[in-house]
Amino acid sequence: MNRRQAIHHGAGAFVGAAVMLAGRSKLAAQGGAPVAPTPPPATDPRFPMPPSWKRELRQLAPNVYAYAQGGGPGISAAGVSNAGMIAGPDYLLAIDALQGPIPTRSFIAAAKQATGKDFGRLILTHHHGDHVNGNQFFARTEILSHPYCRSEVLKAIPNTPKTWNPTPGVADAAEERRLVPPTVTFKDDLVYTIGGTEVQFKCVGPAHTWGDVVAYLPQHKIVFLGDVGFFWVAPYANNSYITKWIDVCNAILGWDVDVLVPGHGPIAGKKELAEMAEYFKVLGVEARKRYDAKMTAGAASADIRLGRFDNWIGPERLIMDTVRWYAEWNGTLTPDYNANAVREATIEYNEVKASAKKVSEMIPLDRMDAFAEEV
């Protein structure tokens, strides 16, 4: 077992201490905020924990439904996404396809039971697996997306496994697996009128990805955000342009809208979207102090505390999100996910935690590597 394998298994080398302490000294010299000598607990008892929410097909307005997958504290939110459905006189329109056989078939069955109709169109908000892996289960359905989404799905097809393996919450049996790409793309806003409901599909990327689409229903003041929205769940910045993502959030906050359906988390409103934007702003301030102090992204991630956001589901994503902020500042940002940079930052994060003897806060590398599978 080499040193990094030992760190991965919790044996812990102490080589991160020098990196961390050097960064702290530089931060202090520049007038930065003082940092505790050892990492505090993973959650902050001064702030509330996320609520729990149930899996349901919820009617939001006449012929308008959201399919939310359940979640809450202690329940992993990785890959657990939400979808939407608009019912017309002849067919249903789906917004996103979810992550695999179990949730997608449950969504399709619930929609059929509620309306008696079948899906005729599927519009994707972006290319990540937890939103497109279920495409194959929408039989005889036209699939639409932004061109970037289609190109990324096509790139992913050669590396997609040919079989669904039994996985809790995703697949209950081995069966054929196919990643089906969109067949129609649109670069500009697209408007459907379905059973009297106007649905404006707005191209808002780059934000969470370079091909983000949201669905705005002005007469009902509803927006399906896709992964532009993470509520009570730490956002994935894997393919993101965070600065522009914040701008998109601010623009949506100016729309006449009451109900927001996030890609991850409970159905909520503008307050929750503003909070998600604030997560990135707070992280940006803290990460920038450490970037200017010449700390690496991994050491910075181990050093940062986010207050109320430390209690959000998936706090380890702070590492990925810090790497993404650093890429903006050092001029290396591209639309692609830098899995190697996140992995290296995670290794260093674990070195710092081990050096401080806070092994309980170390992040398993396979958890971070799994992010790459969602891209």
N, C-alpha and C positions, 0 to 999 in steps of 0.2 A: 504494500500500500504506500503510494507516494504521499507527499505532504498535503496536497490539495484533496486527495481522496480521504485522508485522515480528517481534514477539516469538514468535508462533506458528511462524514459519519459522526461528527461531534467530538472527535478526539482533541482537536483544537491546537493549532500552533499559536504562537504569540507574536508573530511577525507584524501584525497589523497595528500594534501599539505605537510603534515609532511613527508610522504614517499618520495615525490619528492625532498623536500629540504634536507632531510637527504642524499639521494643519490647524490645530487649535491655537498654537502659539502665533501663527501668522494671522489668524482671525482676530485674536486678542490685540495684536500689535496694530491692526487696522481699525480698532474700535468696535469690533463685533460684539454681539451679545455673549455673555459668559455661558459656558457649557458645563453641565454637571460632569464630574470625573468618571462616573459609571452610568450606563444607560438606565433610564427609568423604566418602569413596567410598560408592557406593550400597549395597554389601554390607559386612558386618563380618567380617573374616577370623578373628576370635576364636571364631566360632560356626559350627556345621555348616550346610551347605547342605541343602535339602530332598532327600529320596530320590526316585528315579524309581519309577513304578509302571506296570503294563501294563493295557491294555484287556482285560477278561475278564468272563465270567459265572461268578462264583465261588459254589459251594455252601457255605453257612454252617452249615446244619443240614438234617435231612431235610425236603425240600420247600421249603426257604428259600434264596433266591439273592440275591446283589447283583450288579448290572451296573455295573462301574467303568470309566470312560473313562480312558485312559492320561494320564500327565503327569509332570512333573519339571522340574528346572532347565533353563532355556532354551526351555521349551515354554509357550506362552500358555495360562493356565487360564481366560481369560474365556469364560463361557458353556459350559464343559466340565463337565457335571454328572453325578451318579451316579443310579442308580435301583434299585428292588428288585422282587422277584417272589416270590409265595407260590403254591405249586401245590396245588390241591385235586383231588378225584377227577373233577370235571367241567369245571373251568375254572381259569384262572390269574388272580390278582389282581396288578396292577402298582402300584407306588408311584413315581409321577412318569413323565413322558412324554419327557423329554430335549428337545434344542433344535432338531431338524429332521430331514429325511428320512434322511440317512445314519446318524446314531447311533440313531434310533428304529427304523428298519427292521432294523438290526443287532441291537438288543436283542430285538425281536420274533422275529427268525429264530433267535437263540441260544436263547431260551426255548422255542420250538417244537422245536428239535433236542434240547434237554435233556429235555423232558417229553412231547412228542407232543401237547400240548394248546394251545388258543387262549386268548387273554385274554377274560375276561368282565366284569371290573371294573377301573377305574383310579381310584386315589385320589391326589389332588394334595396335596403338602405346603404349597404356596403358589403365588402367581400369576405369578412371574417367567417371562419367555419361555424361559429355558433349562430350565424344568421343564414348561411347558405347550405350547410350540410344536409338539410332536410329537403332540398329542391327535388330530389328524385321521387319523393312521395306525392308530389303534386302532378298527378297524371293528366294529360291533355290540357295542360295549363301553359299559357304564354308567359315567359319570364322576361322581365325588363330590369335594366339597371343603368347606372352611369357607365360610360366606356371604361373607365379605370377599374371599376368593379369587375366587369367582364374579363378584362385582360388579366387581372390577378387570379380570377377563378380558373381561367385557361392555363395559367402558369402552374397552378396547384394540382391540376388533374394528374400529371404523370407521377406525382409523389403521394397521391391519395391511396390508402389501402383499398384492396379489392373486396374486403369483407368487413362487415360490422362485427366486432367482437362483443360479447356480453359485457356491459358496463353499467353500473347502477345509475339509473336515471336517464340513460342515453339509449341503450340497446339491451333487450332482454334475451336475444338469441343471435347466433351467427346467421348472417344473411348477406346477399350480394350488396355491395356498396358502390355507388356511382356518384361522382360529383358532376352535376348537370349545370352547364354555363347558361347565362342569359342569352336569349336569341335576338332581343331588341335593346338598343341603347339610346339614351337621350342625354345631350350635353346641356341643354337649356331646360327651364322649368316646363313641366308637363302637367296638363290639367285634365282630369276626368270628371264627368258628371254621371254619377251612378245612382239611379233611383231618386233623383232630385238632390243628391248630396254632391257638392263640389269638393273635389280633393285636389289640392295643389301640391304636386311633388316638386320640391325646390332643391336644386343642386347647391349645396352650401360648402362643399369642401374647397380647399383642404381644411380639415378640422381634426376629427378623430382619424380620418384617412383622407387621401386625396380625391376620393369619390363619394363623399357623403351625400345622402339624400334624406330630407325630412318630408313628412306628409302633413300639410296644414289644411284644416277644415274650417274655413272662416265663419260659416254660418253657425257652427256649433262651438267655436272657440276651442278647438282641440288640435294638438300637434302630436304626431307620432315621431319621436326624435331619433329612433335608432340609437346608435352609440354616441351620438352627440350628447346624450343624457345618461348619467350614472347617478342614481339617487340612493344615498346611504351606503353606497358601494364605491370603494376606491377605483377611480377610472383607469383604464388601460391606455397608456400613451404609446403603445407599441409602434404604430404607423403614423403618429400624430404630428401636427404642427401646432404646438400648444398655444403660442401667441394668437394665431388665427382662430383656434378653437375658442379661446376666451372671447374673441371678437364676435364669433357666430353666436355664442351664448348671449352676449349683450344685445345683439340684433334681435334674437327671438324674444328676449325679455321686453322688447319694445312693441311686439305684436299684440293685437287684441286677442288674447288667449287666456283660458282659465285652467284647462286640463292638459297636462303633459304626460305622455306615456314614454318612459325612458327605455333604452335598450336593456338596462339592468337596474333592478330595484323596484320599489312600489310605485304605482300610479300616483301622481301628485300634481304640483303646480309650479308657478314661477319661483316661489321661495326656494324650492329644492334645486332648481336649475341654477339659481344665483349662488347657492351654497356650493354646488359642484365647481362653478367657475372660481369661487373663492378658494377652494382647495388648491387649485393650480396657482392662484396668486400668492397664497401663503407659502406654498412649496417653492415657488419661484424666488420669493424674497430670501428664504432660508438657504436655498441651494446657491443663489448668486453670491451670498456672503462667502460661502465655502469655495465656490469656483474662483472668486477673486483672491481668496487666500491660498490658492494653488492646491487645494485638497482634491483628490480624485473623487469620481462619482460614487465609488463604493464606500470610501471612508466618510464622505459627506452624508450618504444615506444612513449610515450607522449613527451619525451624530445628530441628525435632525429630529426634532419633535414637532408635531403639528397640532397639538392641543386637541380640540374636539374631533379633528379628522383622524386622529390615531385610533378612534373607536369604530371607524367605518369598516365594513367587511372587506377583507383582502388588503390589509395594511402593508403587506410585503411589496405591493405594486409601487410603493414609494421609490424603490430601487430603479425600476424600469422608467418611472416618470422623471426621476432625477437625471438618469442617463439621457433622456430625450431633451430635457432643458439644456444640459451641457452641449448636446449636439447643435442646438440653435446658436449657442453663444460661441462655440469654437468653429462654426462654419462647416460642419460635417453632416448637417441634416439632409436626409434624402427621404423619399416616400417609403423606403424599405425599412423593415424592422431589423435592427442590429442585434441579433441574438448573441453574438460573441461578446459585444460590449456589455450587455446585460448579465451574461454569465460571469464575465470577469469581475464586474461590479459586485455581483452576489457573492462570489468567492471572497473578495476583499471585505465585504460587509461581515461575512461570517468570521473572518480572521479577527476583525475588530471586536466583534461580540465575544469570541473565544478569549481574546487577550484580556477582556474585561470580566471574564468568567461569567458571562451572561449567555451560556450555551442554550438556555431555553428560548432565546430570541433568535437563534440561528435559523436560516431559511434553507430547507432542502433544495438542492440544485434541481432535482427533477420537477419541483413545483415551478421554478422559474423557467426551465426548459419547455414546460408545457405551454407557455405563452406563445412560443414559436409555432406550435401546432394549430393555434387559432388564427394564424395569419394566412 
